[in-house]
Amino acid sequence: MNLTALFYAGIMIVTGLIFGKLAKYVRLPNVTGYLVGGLLIGPSLLNIVKESAFPGLQIISSVALGFIAFSIGNELKLSYFRKVGIKPLIIAILEALFGVIFVFVGLILYFLIVGKLDNTNIRFALVLSAIAAATAPAATLMVVRQYRAQGPLTDTLMSVVAIDDSVAIVLFGICVALANALAPNSGSTPIILQILTPLYEILISLIVGGAIGLILVLGCIWFTGRGNRISLVVAAIFLTIYVVDLIGGSSLLACMAVGGIFANFSKKYDEVNNLVYFVTPPIFILFFVLSGAELDLSVLGVVGIIGILYILLRVAGKIFGSFLGAKSTKADANIAKYLGYALIPQAGVAIGLSLVATQVLNAEMGSQIRAIVLSATLIYELIGPIITKVTLKKAGEIPTSTIKEKQLIKQS
C-alpha cells in the first residue's frame, strides 16, 4: 500500500496551519498564507511536495471545489433575488464581457503597432481574451468567511462570482467558435452549433445538480441526526462531481446548483450548513496549499508584453464592467466603486480553458497562452485575496478595529 499521498496531505495541512497563523499576524487573509506556504514547499522552491505527487492529489482539488461551489450556491437564495432583481446577473455579464473586450482590443492594438496583425494573431487574441472572463470563487469565499463580511457589496459579490463561471463558459465558447471559423482549414461544423455547445455544459450541470439537490432536501427530512446529515451533504457533493464529470458538464456549476436548491427548499438549511462549515477547513487548507505548490515561478520569465497586457487589461475590464453594470442597474454606490477590485482572483476554470486553447490553436500559441494564464494565476491568486480584504474593509463590510482581528487570531 502506497501511503505517500497521506504524508503529503499531512505536510500540507501543517504548512497551511502555520502560514495561515503567520498571515493573520501580519493582517493578511488566511488564504494568502496558505498559497505562500504551498509555494514555499512546492517544486519551485523547497521541493518538499514533489511535482510527481500532483496527479495523485488532484482529487483534493475536485472535492474542495465541490464544497466551495456548494457554499456559494447556498448564497443564491430566491428571497435575495426577489429583493434585488436581476442586478447581479447584469453585473456579472458586463464584468465578464468587458474583461474579454479590454484584453481583445489591447492585444489587437499591440499586434497592429508591432506590425503583426494577421489572421493567426487575431485568432490568438480571441482565445486568450476569452479566458479573461473567468473568476475564481474559492479565494473570495475564504476571505468573506474569515472576516465575516456582510453587506450589499458582499451579497452582490457572492452572487456575481456564482454566475460568473456560466457567463465565462458561454463567452469562451463564442470566441473559440469565431477563432475556429477564421482558421484556414476550418471544419464544416456550423458556427452556431459551436456557440451552442457550451450551453449543453451549463444545462446538463444545472439539471444534475438540481436533481441531486432535491434528493438532498428529501434526505435531510428522513435523516435527523447531525452526523447523518453531514454525511448526506458529503455524498451529494461526491456523486455530483462524479456524474457531471462523466457526462461532460461542469462540477462547479453542478455543485452550486446543489447548494442553491438546498438553500431554497430545505428548512434544515441553516442547521446543516453550520455543521458543514466546521467539517471543511482541512479540505480548504489542503486545496489552497496544493494550489500554491502547483504555482510555477519559472513561467513569469516567459510571459512578455502580451502577458503583462493580459494581466492588467483583464483587471481594468472587470473594474469598468462592474462599474457600468452597477450604475446601469442603480446598485449601491459601494458596489459600483469597489466590486471590480474583488473579482481579481483567477484559477481553476481559467487553467482548464487554457488547456482547451492548446487544442484550438497551434502548439506554439497554445503553449504561450497556457504560460500567460499560469503566470496570471500566480499573480492574481497571491494579490487577489489581499485586495478583496481591503476592498470589503473600505466598503465598511468587515470590522476595521484591531480588536476584532485579535479576536479572530484567538479563535483560530
C-alpha positions as a Markdown table, in Angstrom:
| # | Residue | x | y | z |
|---|---|---|---|---|
| 1 | Met | 0.0 | 0.0 | 0.0 |
| 2 | Asn | 1.4 | 3.4 | -1.0 |
| 3 | Leu | 0.8 | 5.9 | 1.7 |
| 4 | Thr | 2.8 | 8.7 | 0.2 |
| 5 | Ala | -0.3 | 10.8 | -0.5 |
| 6 | Leu | -1.1 | 10.7 | 3.2 |
| 7 | Phe | 2.4 | 12.0 | 4.0 |
| 8 | Tyr | 2.0 | 14.9 | 1.6 |
| 9 | Ala | -1.5 | 15.7 | 2.8 |
| 10 | Gly | -0.3 | 15.9 | 6.4 |
| 11 | Ile | 2.6 | 18.1 | 5.4 |
| 12 | Met | 0.3 | 20.4 | 3.5 |
| 13 | Ile | -2.2 | 20.7 | 6.4 |
| 14 | Val | 0.6 | 21.6 | 8.9 |
| 15 | Thr | 2.1 | 24.1 | 6.4 |
| 16 | Gly | -1.4 | 25.7 | 5.9 |
| 17 | Leu | -2.0 | 26.0 | 9.7 |
| 18 | Ile | 1.5 | 27.6 | 10.3 |
| 19 | Phe | 1.3 | 30.0 | 7.4 |
| 20 | Gly | -2.4 | 30.8 | 8.0 |
| 21 | Lys | -1.4 | 31.9 | 11.5 |
| 22 | Leu | 1.5 | 33.9 | 10.3 |
| 23 | Ala | -0.7 | 35.6 | 7.7 |
| 24 | Lys | -3.1 | 36.7 | 10.5 |
| 25 | Tyr | -0.3 | 38.2 | 12.5 |
| 26 | Val | 0.6 | 40.5 | 9.5 |
| 27 | Arg | -3.1 | 41.1 | 8.9 |
| 28 | Leu | -3.3 | 39.2 | 5.6 |
| 29 | Pro | -6.1 | 36.8 | 4.7 |
| 30 | Asn | -5.6 | 33.2 | 5.6 |
| 31 | Val | -5.8 | 32.1 | 2.0 |
| 32 | Thr | -2.7 | 34.2 | 1.2 |
| 33 | Gly | -0.8 | 32.4 | 3.9 |
| 34 | Tyr | -1.9 | 29.0 | 2.5 |
| 35 | Leu | -0.8 | 29.9 | -1.0 |
| 36 | Val | 2.6 | 31.3 | 0.1 |
| 37 | Gly | 3.2 | 28.2 | 2.3 |
| 38 | Gly | 2.3 | 25.9 | -0.6 |
| 39 | Leu | 4.6 | 27.9 | -2.9 |
| 40 | Leu | 7.4 | 27.5 | -0.4 |
| 41 | Ile | 7.1 | 23.7 | 0.0 |
| 42 | Gly | 6.4 | 23.1 | -3.7 |
| 43 | Pro | 8.7 | 22.3 | -6.6 |
| 44 | Ser | 9.5 | 26.0 | -7.3 |
| 45 | Leu | 11.3 | 26.4 | -4.0 |
| 46 | Leu | 12.0 | 23.8 | -1.3 |
| 47 | Asn | 10.5 | 20.9 | -3.4 |
| 48 | Ile | 9.2 | 19.1 | -0.3 |
| 49 | Val | 6.0 | 18.3 | -2.2 |
| 50 | Lys | 7.2 | 16.8 | -5.5 |
| 51 | Glu | 5.7 | 17.5 | -8.8 |
| 52 | Ser | 5.2 | 13.8 | -9.4 |
| 53 | Ala | 2.8 | 13.8 | -6.4 |
| 54 | Phe | 0.4 | 16.3 | -8.0 |
| 55 | Pro | -1.7 | 13.8 | -10.1 |
| 56 | Gly | -2.4 | 11.7 | -7.0 |
| 57 | Leu | -3.5 | 14.8 | -5.1 |
| 58 | Gln | -5.8 | 16.2 | -7.7 |
| 59 | Ile | -8.9 | 14.6 | -6.1 |
| 60 | Ile | -8.3 | 17.1 | -3.2 |
| 61 | Ser | -8.9 | 20.0 | -5.6 |
| 62 | Ser | -12.0 | 18.4 | -7.1 |
| 63 | Val | -13.5 | 17.8 | -3.6 |
| 64 | Ala | -12.6 | 21.2 | -2.3 |
| 65 | Leu | -14.0 | 23.0 | -5.3 |
| 66 | Gly | -17.2 | 21.0 | -4.9 |
| 67 | Phe | -17.6 | 22.2 | -1.3 |
| 68 | Ile | -16.7 | 25.7 | -2.3 |
| 69 | Ala | -19.3 | 25.7 | -5.1 |
| 70 | Phe | -21.9 | 24.2 | -2.7 |
| 71 | Ser | -21.2 | 27.0 | -0.2 |
| 72 | Ile | -21.5 | 29.7 | -2.9 |
| 73 | Gly | -24.7 | 28.1 | -4.2 |
| 74 | Asn | -26.1 | 28.5 | -0.7 |
| 75 | Glu | -25.9 | 32.2 | -1.2 |
| 76 | Leu | -28.2 | 32.1 | -4.3 |
| 77 | Lys | -31.5 | 32.4 | -2.4 |
| 78 | Leu | -34.7 | 33.3 | -4.2 |
| 79 | Ser | -35.6 | 35.7 | -1.5 |
| 80 | Tyr | -32.5 | 37.7 | -2.2 |
| 81 | Phe | -33.1 | 37.8 | -6.0 |
| 82 | Arg | -36.7 | 38.8 | -5.4 |
| 83 | Lys | -35.4 | 41.8 | -3.5 |
| 84 | Val | -32.6 | 42.9 | -5.8 |
| 85 | Gly | -34.0 | 41.6 | -9.2 |
| 86 | Ile | -31.6 | 40.8 | -12.0 |
| 87 | Lys | -28.9 | 43.3 | -10.9 |
| 88 | Pro | -26.3 | 40.6 | -10.1 |
| 89 | Leu | -26.9 | 38.9 | -13.5 |
| 90 | Ile | -26.4 | 42.1 | -15.4 |
| 91 | Ile | -23.3 | 43.0 | -13.5 |
| 92 | Ala | -21.9 | 39.5 | -13.9 |
| 93 | Ile | -22.5 | 39.6 | -17.7 |
| 94 | Leu | -20.9 | 43.1 | -18.1 |
| 95 | Glu | -17.9 | 42.5 | -15.9 |
| 96 | Ala | -17.1 | 39.3 | -17.7 |
| 97 | Leu | -17.8 | 40.8 | -21.1 |
| 98 | Phe | -15.6 | 43.9 | -20.6 |
| 99 | Gly | -12.8 | 41.7 | -19.2 |
| 100 | Val | -12.8 | 40.0 | -22.6 |
| 101 | Ile | -13.3 | 43.2 | -24.6 |
| 102 | Phe | -10.4 | 45.1 | -22.9 |
| 103 | Val | -8.0 | 42.2 | -23.4 |
| 104 | Phe | -9.0 | 41.6 | -27.0 |
| 105 | Val | -8.8 | 45.3 | -28.0 |
| 106 | Gly | -5.5 | 45.7 | -26.2 |
| 107 | Leu | -4.0 | 42.7 | -28.0 |
| 108 | Ile | -5.3 | 43.8 | -31.4 |
| 109 | Leu | -3.7 | 47.2 | -30.9 |
| 110 | Tyr | -0.5 | 45.7 | -29.8 |
| 111 | Phe | -0.3 | 43.4 | -32.9 |
| 112 | Leu | -1.2 | 46.4 | -35.0 |
| 113 | Ile | 1.6 | 48.6 | -33.5 |
| 114 | Val | 4.3 | 45.9 | -34.0 |
| 115 | Gly | 3.1 | 45.1 | -37.5 |
| 116 | Lys | 1.9 | 41.5 | -36.8 |
| 117 | Leu | -1.8 | 41.8 | -37.1 |
| 118 | Asp | -2.8 | 38.8 | -39.2 |
| 119 | Asn | -5.4 | 36.1 | -39.2 |
| 120 | Thr | -3.3 | 33.9 | -36.9 |
| 121 | Asn | -2.8 | 36.6 | -34.2 |
| 122 | Ile | -6.5 | 37.6 | -34.4 |
| 123 | Arg | -7.4 | 34.0 | -33.5 |
| 124 | Phe | -4.8 | 34.1 | -30.7 |
| 125 | Ala | -6.3 | 37.3 | -29.3 |
| 126 | Leu | -9.8 | 35.9 | -29.5 |
| 127 | Val | -8.9 | 32.7 | -27.5 |
| 128 | Leu | -6.7 | 34.4 | -24.9 |
| 129 | Ser | -9.2 | 37.3 | -24.3 |
| 130 | Ala | -12.0 | 34.8 | -23.8 |
| 131 | Ile | -10.2 | 33.3 | -20.8 |
| 132 | Ala | -10.2 | 36.7 | -19.1 |
| 133 | Ala | -13.9 | 36.3 | -18.3 |
| 134 | Ala | -13.3 | 33.6 | -15.7 |
| 135 | Thr | -13.1 | 34.5 | -12.0 |
| 136 | Ala | -12.1 | 32.1 | -9.2 |
| 137 | Pro | -14.7 | 32.0 | -6.4 |
| 138 | Ala | -12.6 | 30.0 | -3.9 |
| 139 | Ala | -10.3 | 32.7 | -2.6 |
| 140 | Thr | -13.2 | 35.2 | -2.5 |
| 141 | Leu | -15.3 | 32.9 | -0.4 |
| 142 | Met | -12.5 | 32.3 | 2.1 |
| 143 | Val | -11.9 | 36.0 | 2.6 |
| 144 | Val | -15.6 | 36.6 | 3.1 |
| 145 | Arg | -15.8 | 33.8 | 5.6 |
| 146 | Gln | -12.7 | 34.7 | 7.5 |
| 147 | Tyr | -13.7 | 38.3 | 8.1 |
| 148 | Arg | -17.4 | 37.6 | 8.4 |
| 149 | Ala | -18.1 | 40.3 | 5.8 |
| 150 | Gln | -21.7 | 41.4 | 5.5 |
| 151 | Gly | -23.5 | 44.0 | 3.4 |
| 152 | Pro | -24.7 | 44.9 | -0.1 |
| 153 | Leu | -21.3 | 44.6 | -1.7 |
| 154 | Thr | -20.6 | 41.2 | -0.1 |
| 155 | Asp | -24.1 | 39.9 | -1.1 |
| 156 | Thr | -23.6 | 41.1 | -4.7 |
| 157 | Leu | -20.0 | 39.8 | -4.9 |
| 158 | Met | -21.1 | 36.3 | -3.9 |
| 159 | Ser | -23.9 | 36.3 | -6.4 |
| 160 | Val | -21.7 | 37.6 | -9.2 |
| 161 | Val | -18.9 | 35.0 | -8.7 |
| 162 | Ala | -21.6 | 32.3 | -8.7 |
| 163 | Ile | -23.0 | 33.5 | -12.0 |
| 164 | Asp | -19.6 | 34.4 | -13.5 |
| 165 | Asp | -18.5 | 30.9 | -14.5 |
| 166 | Ser | -21.6 | 30.3 | -16.6 |
| 167 | Val | -21.1 | 33.6 | -18.4 |
| 168 | Ala | -17.4 | 32.8 | -18.9 |
| 169 | Ile | -18.1 | 29.4 | -20.4 |
| 170 | Val | -20.6 | 30.9 | -22.9 |
| 171 | Leu | -18.2 | 33.8 | -23.9 |
| 172 | Phe | -15.3 | 31.3 | -24.3 |
| 173 | Gly | -17.5 | 29.1 | -26.5 |
| 174 | Ile | -18.4 | 32.1 | -28.7 |
| 175 | Cys | -14.8 | 33.3 | -29.0 |
| 176 | Val | -13.5 | 29.8 | -29.8 |
| 177 | Ala | -16.2 | 29.3 | -32.4 |
| 178 | Leu | -15.1 | 32.6 | -34.0 |
| 179 | Ala | -11.4 | 31.5 | -33.9 |
| 180 | Asn | -12.3 | 28.2 | -35.5 |
| 181 | Ala | -14.3 | 30.0 | -38.2 |
| 182 | Leu | -11.2 | 32.1 | -39.0 |
| 183 | Ala | -8.9 | 29.0 | -39.2 |
| 184 | Pro | -7.5 | 28.4 | -42.8 |
| 185 | Asn | -8.9 | 24.8 | -42.8 |
| 186 | Ser | -12.0 | 25.4 | -40.7 |
| 187 | Gly | -14.3 | 22.4 | -40.3 |
| 188 | Ser | -17.8 | 22.0 | -41.6 |
| 189 | Thr | -19.5 | 22.4 | -38.2 |
| 190 | Pro | -21.7 | 25.4 | -38.4 |
| 191 | Ile | -20.6 | 28.3 | -36.1 |
| 192 | Ile | -24.0 | 28.4 | -34.4 |
| 193 | Leu | -23.6 | 24.8 | -33.2 |
| 194 | Gln | -20.1 | 25.6 | -31.9 |
| 195 | Ile | -21.5 | 28.6 | -29.9 |
| 196 | Leu | -24.4 | 26.5 | -28.6 |
| 197 | Thr | -22.1 | 23.7 | -27.3 |
| 198 | Pro | -21.2 | 25.5 | -24.0 |
| 199 | Leu | -24.9 | 25.8 | -23.3 |
| 200 | Tyr | -25.1 | 22.0 | -23.1 |
| 201 | Glu | -22.4 | 22.0 | -20.4 |
| 202 | Ile | -24.3 | 24.6 | -18.4 |
| 203 | Leu | -27.7 | 23.0 | -18.9 |
| 204 | Ile | -26.6 | 19.4 | -18.0 |
| 205 | Ser | -24.7 | 20.7 | -15.0 |
| 206 | Leu | -27.7 | 22.5 | -13.6 |
| 207 | Ile | -30.1 | 19.6 | -14.3 |
| 208 | Val | -27.8 | 17.1 | -12.5 |
| 209 | Gly | -27.1 | 19.5 | -9.6 |
| 210 | Gly | -30.8 | 20.4 | -9.3 |
| 211 | Ala | -31.8 | 16.7 | -9.1 |
| 212 | Ile | -29.2 | 15.8 | -6.5 |
| 213 | Gly | -30.1 | 19.0 | -4.6 |
| 214 | Leu | -33.7 | 17.8 | -4.4 |
| 215 | Ile | -32.6 | 14.4 | -3.2 |
| 216 | Leu | -30.5 | 16.1 | -0.5 |
| 217 | Val | -33.5 | 18.1 | 0.6 |
| 218 | Leu | -35.6 | 15.0 | 1.0 |
| 219 | Gly | -32.8 | 13.1 | 2.6 |
| 220 | Cys | -32.5 | 15.7 | 5.4 |
| 221 | Ile | -36.1 | 15.2 | 6.2 |
| 222 | Trp | -35.7 | 11.5 | 6.6 |
| 223 | Phe | -32.3 | 11.5 | 8.3 |
| 224 | Thr | -32.4 | 13.6 | 11.5 |
| 225 | Gly | -29.0 | 13.0 | 13.1 |
| 226 | Arg | -26.3 | 15.6 | 12.6 |
| 227 | Gly | -23.8 | 13.1 | 11.6 |
| 228 | Asn | -26.2 | 11.6 | 9.0 |
| 229 | Arg | -27.0 | 15.0 | 7.5 |
| 230 | Ile | -23.3 | 15.9 | 7.2 |
| 231 | Ser | -22.7 | 12.5 | 5.5 |
| 232 | Leu | -25.6 | 13.2 | 3.1 |
| 233 | Val | -24.0 | 16.5 | 2.0 |
| 234 | Val | -20.6 | 14.9 | 1.5 |
| 235 | Ala | -22.3 | 12.1 | -0.5 |
| 236 | Ala | -24.2 | 14.6 | -2.6 |
| 237 | Ile | -21.1 | 16.5 | -3.5 |
| 238 | Phe | -19.0 | 13.4 | -4.3 |
| 239 | Leu | -21.7 | 12.0 | -6.5 |
| 240 | Thr | -22.3 | 15.3 | -8.2 |
| 241 | Ile | -18.7 | 15.7 | -9.1 |
| 242 | Tyr | -18.5 | 12.1 | -10.5 |
| 243 | Val | -21.7 | 12.2 | -12.5 |
| 244 | Val | -21.1 | 15.6 | -14.1 |
| 245 | Asp | -17.5 | 14.7 | -15.0 |
| 246 | Leu | -18.8 | 11.5 | -16.6 |
| 247 | Ile | -21.2 | 13.3 | -18.9 |
| 248 | Gly | -19.0 | 16.3 | -19.7 |
| 249 | Gly | -20.5 | 19.0 | -17.5 |
| 250 | Ser | -19.1 | 21.5 | -15.0 |
| 251 | Ser | -18.7 | 20.2 | -11.4 |
| 252 | Leu | -18.5 | 23.8 | -10.2 |
| 253 | Leu | -21.9 | 24.8 | -11.7 |
| 254 | Ala | -23.5 | 21.5 | -10.7 |
| 255 | Cys | -22.4 | 21.8 | -7.0 |
| 256 | Met | -23.6 | 25.4 | -7.0 |
| 257 | Ala | -27.0 | 24.1 | -8.2 |
| 258 | Val | -27.0 | 21.5 | -5.3 |
| 259 | Gly | -26.3 | 24.3 | -2.8 |
| 260 | Gly | -28.9 | 26.6 | -4.4 |
| 261 | Ile | -31.7 | 24.0 | -4.3 |
| 262 | Phe | -30.8 | 23.0 | -0.8 |
| 263 | Ala | -30.7 | 26.6 | 0.5 |
| 264 | Asn | -34.1 | 27.5 | -1.1 |
| 265 | Phe | -36.1 | 24.3 | -0.4 |
| 266 | Ser | -34.8 | 22.8 | 2.9 |
| 267 | Lys | -36.0 | 24.0 | 6.2 |
| 268 | Lys | -32.9 | 22.5 | 7.8 |
| 269 | Tyr | -30.6 | 24.6 | 5.6 |
| 270 | Asp | -29.1 | 26.8 | 8.3 |
| 271 | Glu | -28.5 | 23.9 | 10.7 |
| 272 | Val | -26.9 | 21.7 | 8.1 |
| 273 | Asn | -24.8 | 24.5 | 6.6 |
| 274 | Asn | -23.4 | 25.3 | 10.0 |
| 275 | Leu | -22.4 | 21.7 | 10.5 |
| 276 | Val | -20.7 | 21.6 | 7.1 |
| 277 | Tyr | -18.8 | 24.8 | 7.9 |
| 278 | Phe | -16.9 | 23.0 | 10.7 |
| 279 | Val | -16.1 | 20.0 | 8.5 |
| 280 | Thr | -14.5 | 21.8 | 5.6 |
| 281 | Pro | -11.5 | 23.7 | 7.0 |
| 282 | Pro | -8.9 | 20.9 | 6.5 |
| 283 | Ile | -10.2 | 20.3 | 2.9 |
| 284 | Phe | -9.9 | 24.0 | 2.1 |
| 285 | Ile | -6.4 | 24.2 | 3.6 |
| 286 | Leu | -5.3 | 21.3 | 1.5 |
| 287 | Phe | -6.7 | 22.8 | -1.6 |
| 288 | Phe | -5.0 | 26.2 | -1.3 |
| 289 | Val | -1.7 | 24.8 | -0.1 |
| 290 | Leu | -1.8 | 22.4 | -3.1 |
| 291 | Ser | -2.7 | 25.3 | -5.3 |
| 292 | Gly | 0.3 | 27.3 | -4.0 |
| 293 | Ala | 2.6 | 24.3 | -4.5 |
| 294 | Glu | 1.5 | 24.0 | -8.1 |
| 295 | Leu | 2.3 | 27.6 | -8.9 |
| 296 | Asp | 5.4 | 27.7 | -11.1 |
| 297 | Leu | 7.7 | 30.7 | -10.6 |
| 298 | Ser | 9.6 | 29.9 | -13.8 |
| 299 | Val | 6.6 | 30.9 | -16.0 |
| 300 | Leu | 7.0 | 34.5 | -15.0 |
| 301 | Gly | 10.0 | 34.8 | -17.2 |
| 302 | Val | 8.3 | 33.9 | -20.4 |
| 303 | Val | 5.1 | 35.9 | -20.4 |
| 304 | Gly | 6.4 | 39.0 | -22.2 |
| 305 | Ile | 4.5 | 42.1 | -23.1 |
| 306 | Ile | 1.4 | 40.1 | -24.1 |
| 307 | Gly | 1.2 | 38.5 | -20.7 |
| 308 | Ile | 1.5 | 41.9 | -19.0 |
| 309 | Leu | -1.2 | 43.3 | -21.2 |
| 310 | Tyr | -3.5 | 40.3 | -20.3 |
| 311 | Ile | -2.9 | 40.7 | -16.5 |
| 312 | Leu | -3.5 | 44.5 | -16.5 |
| 313 | Leu | -6.3 | 44.7 | -19.0 |
| 314 | Arg | -8.4 | 41.9 | -17.6 |
| 315 | Val | -8.4 | 43.7 | -14.2 |
| 316 | Ala | -9.3 | 47.0 | -15.9 |
| 317 | Gly | -12.1 | 45.4 | -17.9 |
| 318 | Lys | -13.6 | 43.8 | -14.8 |
| 319 | Ile | -13.5 | 47.1 | -12.9 |
| 320 | Phe | -15.1 | 49.0 | -15.7 |
| 321 | Gly | -17.7 | 46.3 | -16.4 |
| 322 | Ser | -18.6 | 46.1 | -12.8 |
| 323 | Phe | -18.9 | 49.9 | -12.5 |
| 324 | Leu | -21.0 | 50.1 | -15.7 |
| 325 | Gly | -23.3 | 47.2 | -14.5 |
| 326 | Ala | -23.8 | 48.7 | -11.1 |
| 327 | Lys | -24.5 | 52.2 | -12.5 |
| 328 | Ser | -26.9 | 50.9 | -15.1 |
| 329 | Thr | -28.9 | 48.9 | -12.5 |
| 330 | Lys | -28.7 | 51.7 | -9.9 |
| 331 | Ala | -27.0 | 49.4 | -7.4 |
| 332 | Asp | -25.5 | 50.6 | -4.2 |
| 333 | Ala | -22.7 | 53.1 | -4.6 |
| 334 | Asn | -20.2 | 50.8 | -2.9 |
| 335 | Ile | -20.9 | 48.1 | -5.4 |
| 336 | Ala | -20.1 | 50.5 | -8.3 |
| 337 | Lys | -17.0 | 51.7 | -6.6 |
| 338 | Tyr | -15.5 | 48.5 | -5.2 |
| 339 | Leu | -16.9 | 45.3 | -6.8 |
| 340 | Gly | -14.5 | 45.1 | -9.7 |
| 341 | Tyr | -11.5 | 45.0 | -7.4 |
| 342 | Ala | -12.9 | 41.9 | -5.6 |
| 343 | Leu | -13.0 | 40.0 | -8.9 |
| 344 | Ile | -9.3 | 39.7 | -9.5 |
| 345 | Pro | -8.6 | 36.0 | -8.4 |
| 346 | Gln | -8.4 | 33.6 | -11.3 |
| 347 | Ala | -7.5 | 29.9 | -11.2 |
| 348 | Gly | -9.1 | 26.6 | -11.9 |
| 349 | Val | -11.6 | 27.5 | -14.7 |
| 350 | Ala | -9.1 | 29.7 | -16.5 |
| 351 | Ile | -6.4 | 27.0 | -16.4 |
| 352 | Gly | -9.0 | 24.5 | -17.7 |
| 353 | Leu | -9.9 | 26.8 | -20.6 |
| 354 | Ser | -6.2 | 27.3 | -21.4 |
| 355 | Leu | -5.9 | 23.6 | -22.0 |
| 356 | Val | -8.8 | 23.8 | -24.5 |
| 357 | Ala | -6.9 | 26.7 | -26.1 |
| 358 | Thr | -4.0 | 24.3 | -26.9 |
| 359 | Gln | -6.4 | 22.3 | -29.0 |
| 360 | Val | -7.8 | 25.3 | -30.9 |
| 361 | Leu | -4.5 | 26.9 | -31.8 |
| 362 | Asn | -1.2 | 25.6 | -33.0 |
| 363 | Ala | 1.2 | 24.1 | -30.4 |
| 364 | Glu | 3.4 | 27.2 | -30.0 |
| 365 | Met | 0.5 | 29.6 | -29.5 |
| 366 | Gly | -1.3 | 27.1 | -27.2 |
| 367 | Ser | 1.8 | 26.8 | -25.0 |
| 368 | Gln | 2.1 | 30.6 | -24.9 |
| 369 | Ile | -1.5 | 31.0 | -23.8 |
| 370 | Arg | -1.0 | 28.4 | -21.1 |
| 371 | Ala | 2.1 | 30.1 | -19.8 |
| 372 | Ile | 0.4 | 33.5 | -19.7 |
| 373 | Val | -2.6 | 32.1 | -17.9 |
| 374 | Leu | -0.4 | 30.3 | -15.4 |
| 375 | Ser | 1.6 | 33.4 | -14.7 |
| 376 | Ala | -1.6 | 35.5 | -14.3 |
| 377 | Thr | -2.9 | 32.8 | -11.9 |
| 378 | Leu | 0.2 | 33.1 | -9.8 |
| 379 | Ile | -0.1 | 36.9 | -9.5 |
| 380 | Tyr | -3.9 | 37.0 | -9.2 |
| 381 | Glu | -4.1 | 34.4 | -6.5 |
| 382 | Leu | -1.4 | 36.0 | -4.4 |
| 383 | Ile | -2.6 | 39.6 | -4.5 |
| 384 | Gly | -6.4 | 38.9 | -5.2 |
| 385 | Pro | -7.3 | 37.9 | -1.6 |
| 386 | Ile | -5.4 | 40.9 | -0.1 |
| 387 | Ile | -7.2 | 43.3 | -2.4 |
| 388 | Thr | -10.6 | 41.7 | -1.7 |
| 389 | Lys | -10.0 | 42.1 | 2.0 |
| 390 | Val | -9.0 | 45.8 | 1.6 |
| 391 | Thr | -12.0 | 46.4 | -0.7 |
| 392 | Leu | -14.5 | 44.9 | 1.7 |
| 393 | Lys | -12.9 | 46.9 | 4.6 |
| 394 | Lys | -13.1 | 50.2 | 2.7 |
| 395 | Ala | -16.8 | 49.4 | 1.9 |
| 396 | Gly | -17.4 | 49.1 | 5.6 |
| 397 | Glu | -18.5 | 45.5 | 5.4 |
| 398 | Ile | -15.8 | 43.9 | 7.7 |
| 399 | Pro | -14.7 | 45.3 | 11.1 |
| 400 | Thr | -11.9 | 47.9 | 11.0 |
| 401 | Ser | -10.8 | 47.6 | 14.6 |
| 402 | Thr | -7.6 | 45.7 | 15.6 |
| 403 | Ile | -9.7 | 44.3 | 18.5 |
| 404 | Lys | -11.7 | 42.3 | 16.0 |
| 405 | Glu | -8.6 | 41.0 | 14.3 |
| 406 | Lys | -7.1 | 39.9 | 17.6 |
| 407 | Gln | -10.3 | 38.0 | 18.3 |
| 408 | Leu | -10.0 | 36.2 | 15.0 |
| 409 | Ile | -6.5 | 35.2 | 15.9 |
| 410 | Lys | -7.6 | 33.8 | 19.2 |
| 411 | Gln | -10.4 | 31.9 | 17.6 |
| 412 | Ser | -8.1 | 30.2 | 15.0 |
